[in-house]
Amino acid sequence: LAILFRLSEEGITIVMIEHIMRAVMRFSQRIVVLDAGERIAEGTPEEIVRNPAVEKAYLGE
């Protein structure tokens, strides 16, 4: 992840497709969440972890 942080600090946008949520939350400033190819949420890491649609899609009901 160090290289990703360095690139981000230089102002380079990075598109990350990842299922390891710890890495996504640690690195990202803005997250778009897809479920079955449909966008179900978009926001900061803090907004994403509080989003009921994300919780339902990734953790179940």
N, CA, C and O of each residue as an XYZ file, in Angstrom:
244
protein
N       0.802     -1.207      0.000
C       0.000      0.000      0.000
C       0.842      1.267      0.000
O       0.341      2.336     -0.349
N       2.092      1.171      0.378
C       2.933      2.368      0.472
C       3.008      3.116     -0.851
O       2.920      4.344     -0.869
N       3.168      2.402     -1.950
C       3.244      3.069     -3.260
C       1.932      3.761     -3.592
O       1.932      4.825     -4.210
N       0.812      3.166     -3.189
C      -0.484      3.789     -3.447
C      -0.623      5.092     -2.674
O      -1.127      6.078     -3.210
N      -0.183      5.107     -1.421
C      -0.226      6.333     -0.633
C       0.661      7.405     -1.258
O       0.279      8.574     -1.310
N       1.823      7.021     -1.725
C       2.742      7.984     -2.332
C       2.141      8.585     -3.602
O       2.215      9.796     -3.811
N       1.550      7.745     -4.446
C       0.921      8.246     -5.670
C      -0.240      9.181     -5.346
O      -0.410     10.215     -5.993
N      -1.028      8.822     -4.355
C      -2.157      9.659     -3.953
C      -1.682     11.013     -3.443
O      -2.286     12.039     -3.755
N      -0.618     11.027     -2.671
C      -0.059     12.278     -2.160
C       0.418     13.179     -3.285
O       0.442     14.402     -3.141
N       0.799     12.576     -4.409
C       1.242     13.345     -5.568
C       0.067     13.819     -6.414
O       0.264     14.464     -7.444
N      -1.158     13.502     -5.986
C      -2.343     13.965     -6.702
C      -2.802     13.048     -7.817
O      -3.631     13.436     -8.640
N      -2.278     11.843     -7.852
C      -2.650     10.884     -8.891
C      -3.871     10.098     -8.426
O      -3.878      9.529     -7.334
N      -4.900     10.074     -9.265
C      -6.111      9.319     -8.949
C      -5.869      7.844     -9.212
O      -5.260      7.470    -10.214
N      -6.352      7.013     -8.301
C      -6.183      5.568     -8.425
C      -7.552      4.915     -8.367
O      -8.335      5.175     -7.453
N      -7.839      4.067     -9.344
C      -9.068      3.279     -9.327
C      -8.694      1.911     -8.783
O      -7.827      1.227     -9.327
N      -9.355      1.524     -7.710
C      -9.018      0.290     -7.007
C     -10.245     -0.618     -7.013
O     -11.316     -0.215     -6.558
N     -10.100     -1.816     -7.515
C     -11.173     -2.806     -7.452
C     -10.692     -3.865     -6.478
O      -9.783     -4.638     -6.784
N     -11.304     -3.896     -5.308
C     -10.767     -4.705     -4.219
C     -11.885     -5.194     -3.317
O     -12.880     -4.499     -3.109
N     -11.715     -6.394     -2.783
C     -12.677     -6.960     -1.848
C     -12.137     -7.016     -0.418
O     -12.862     -7.392      0.503
N     -10.891     -6.650     -0.231
C     -10.320     -6.601      1.115
C     -10.678     -5.232      1.691
O     -10.003     -4.234      1.438
N     -11.752     -5.213      2.469
C     -12.316     -3.946      2.924
C     -11.371     -3.145      3.812
O     -11.413     -1.914      3.798
N     -10.534     -3.806      4.570
C      -9.582     -3.085      5.423
C      -8.672     -2.198      4.565
O      -8.420     -1.044      4.912
N      -8.188     -2.733      3.457
C      -7.324     -1.959      2.565
C      -8.098     -0.818      1.914
O      -7.599      0.304      1.817
N      -9.301     -1.105      1.477
C     -10.126     -0.079      0.831
C     -10.398      1.072      1.797
O     -10.227      2.237      1.439
N     -10.814      0.754      3.001
C     -11.156      1.787      3.978
C      -9.939      2.601      4.408
O     -10.045      3.805      4.641
N      -8.812      1.961      4.508
C      -7.592      2.647      4.956
C      -7.063      3.606      3.899
O      -6.549      4.676      4.226
N      -7.186      3.227      2.647
C      -6.568      3.991      1.580
C      -7.480      5.046      0.959
O      -7.008      6.109      0.556
N      -8.749      4.770      0.879
C      -9.656      5.562      0.043
C     -10.149      6.844      0.698
O     -10.355      6.917      1.910
N     -10.330      7.850     -0.150
C     -10.976      9.089      0.260
C     -12.439      9.068     -0.176
O     -13.297      9.671      0.468
N     -12.709      8.379     -1.261
C     -14.060      8.255     -1.814
C     -14.235      6.828     -2.304
O     -13.345      6.276     -2.950
N     -15.382      6.230     -1.999
C     -15.640      4.834     -2.346
C     -16.961      4.731     -3.094
O     -17.942      5.384     -2.735
N     -16.978      3.908     -4.134
C     -18.207      3.551     -4.833
C     -18.394      2.059     -4.618
O     -17.488      1.272     -4.890
N     -19.572      1.663     -4.130
C     -19.854      0.263     -3.827
C     -20.822     -0.286     -4.863
O     -21.868      0.304     -5.132
N     -20.455     -1.433     -5.442
C     -21.317     -2.108     -6.409
C     -21.840     -3.401     -5.822
O     -21.155     -4.067     -5.046
N     -23.055     -3.752     -6.197
C     -23.648     -5.040     -5.848
C     -24.310     -5.561     -7.107
O     -25.237     -4.940     -7.628
N     -23.841     -6.697     -7.599
C     -24.352     -7.292     -8.842
C     -24.283     -6.293     -9.997
O     -25.178     -6.240    -10.841
N     -23.209     -5.505    -10.021
C     -22.984     -4.559    -11.107
C     -23.724     -3.242    -10.987
O     -23.577     -2.374    -11.847
N     -24.511     -3.075     -9.944
C     -25.268     -1.842     -9.729
C     -24.649     -1.033     -8.594
O     -24.258     -1.591     -7.568
N     -24.561      0.279     -8.780
C     -24.030      1.148     -7.730
C     -25.068      1.268     -6.612
O     -26.198      1.698     -6.843
N     -24.671      0.885     -5.408
C     -25.597      0.960     -4.276
C     -25.191      2.024     -3.265
O     -25.989      2.391     -2.403
N     -23.963      2.524     -3.358
C     -23.522      3.553     -2.416
C     -22.295      4.265     -2.960
O     -21.528      3.716     -3.751
N     -22.133      5.505     -2.510
C     -20.964      6.298     -2.868
C     -20.727      7.290     -1.744
O     -21.665      7.926     -1.263
N     -19.475      7.425     -1.322
C     -19.175      8.383     -0.265
C     -17.824      8.147      0.362
O     -16.990      7.414     -0.171
N     -17.618      8.776      1.502
C     -16.375      8.611      2.253
C     -16.391      7.249      2.943
O     -17.451      6.635      3.059
N     -15.244      6.769      3.398
C     -15.238      5.498      4.130
C     -16.201      5.513      5.326
O     -16.866      4.514      5.602
N     -16.272      6.637      6.024
C     -17.167      6.743      7.176
C     -18.629      6.592      6.762
O     -19.413      5.939      7.451
N     -18.989      7.199      5.632
C     -20.366      7.083      5.136
C     -20.674      5.660      4.685
O     -21.774      5.155      4.907
N     -19.703      5.023      4.057
C     -19.909      3.669      3.535
C     -20.140      2.669      4.659
O     -21.024      1.820      4.549
N     -19.368      2.749      5.733
C     -19.539      1.767      6.816
C     -20.865      1.940      7.548
O     -21.327      1.009      8.207
N     -21.482      3.109      7.447
C     -22.779      3.342      8.095
C     -23.957      3.132      7.148
O     -25.106      3.307      7.553
N     -23.697      2.765      5.902
C     -24.755      2.655      4.902
C     -25.476      1.309      5.017
O     -24.840      0.265      4.871
N     -26.784      1.309      5.273
C     -27.526      0.054      5.429
C     -27.521     -0.826      4.176
O     -27.517     -2.052      4.286
N     -27.520     -0.217      2.990
C     -27.512     -1.005      1.752
C     -26.199     -1.765      1.601
O     -26.189     -2.904      1.133
N     -25.100     -1.144      1.993
C     -23.792     -1.804      1.930
C     -23.746     -2.948      2.934
O     -23.294     -4.048      2.614
N     -24.210     -2.687      4.130
C     -24.230     -3.727      5.159
C     -25.054     -4.931      4.700
O     -24.629     -6.076      4.858
N     -26.214     -4.673      4.142
C     -27.078     -5.761      3.674
C     -26.414     -6.548      2.542
O     -26.449     -7.779      2.537
N     -25.812     -5.843      1.587
C     -25.200     -6.506      0.432
C     -23.990     -7.345      0.815
O     -23.784     -8.425      0.261
N     -23.189     -6.858      1.757
C     -21.934     -7.536      2.055
C     -21.966     -8.416      3.295
O     -21.149     -9.327      3.430
N     -22.897     -8.155      4.197
C     -22.962     -8.959      5.418
C     -24.252     -9.765      5.519
O     -24.362    -10.656      6.361
N     -25.215     -9.462      4.676
C     -26.503    -10.150      4.737
C     -27.419     -9.475      5.743
O     -27.031     -8.525      6.423
N     -28.619     -9.974      5.822
C     -29.604     -9.369      6.739
C     -29.504     -9.960      8.114
O     -30.254     -9.570      9.009
